[in-house]
Amino acid sequence: MSFSSLPVIDLKSNSDDIHQALLLACSTTGFFYVSNHGLDSLQSQMFSMAKEFFYLPLNEKQLYSLNTTSYQGYLRIGRENLDSTNSKLMDEKEAFLIPQSDLNKKQQLPNIFSHEENFKLIEQFFQQCYDLCMHLFEYLAEIFQIDRDYFTSRHKWDKAPGVALKLLHYPPINQIEQNINVIRAGAHSDYGSLTLLFQHDNKCGLEVFDRLTNCWYPVEARDDMIVVNFGDVFEYWSKGMIKSTIHRVILPNNINEQNHSRFSIAFFCDPNGDTLLTPIPSKLIENHIYTKDEHAKHVFNDNDGHVLTAGEHIRMRLNKTYQY
């Protein structure tokens, strides 16, 4: 399996085909597509709402600037650095983060999001994305031949840090002051377990990195498919069998696309904070020897043999990400 062709998991196919495609993603790319997910209408409505917010004047958006304790709120362009190997490379994007805890703090959200109909839409989107992740976790447990609730029990809905939504807007190149060698989102791996990425209007730019060949490959934008990737937690859990794949967002080669905005939505599914990052009890990995490559050495802190919790790892990664 090459990074130039990601596995596709059709949720309407039989369980054997799903297991085979998911195992292929685990052992090769760490990225895959999910089709027939049932979220098409919801994601379309979410993108309409996100655009309405991002097209507001900057001073209005900054009334809801990011809270660095709860990681909720608005991030303007140049305030996030996903590539922790280059502290000077700031991302050319703006974002709004909504952690699950904000579903109980409706009054802290912008009017666009707290409006009754839109807020119900956000709640529904959260729930269906979470349900999809739990469904995938059950398939993963079956693949690794462990208790079916092994992963789902470590992602309880009502325990922190829970899940989070990140609405993203990459402005056109003609709105960026320094538009030479623009990186819309720096090279990074995700911090948690699974990420669902919704892309919009077939706008390209997402790339994945093959750590064996040191090559970047484009990920085709498909409105009818969700891009799913494993995060750092699964590299810990699988003793490195599953790679937390590095990815980035660049400007597309097409000039017409460069002069248009790109929108996407990321749904981050993180384990409960007290979850230990110890290998899963699976025969598939019991003889696997984990040799860390340069990315893993940079990202994963052994802490002198101390077993990290998911909360400790995610906090460590977040602290390297945000610049003010």
Disulfide bonds with the S-S distance in Angstrom:
none
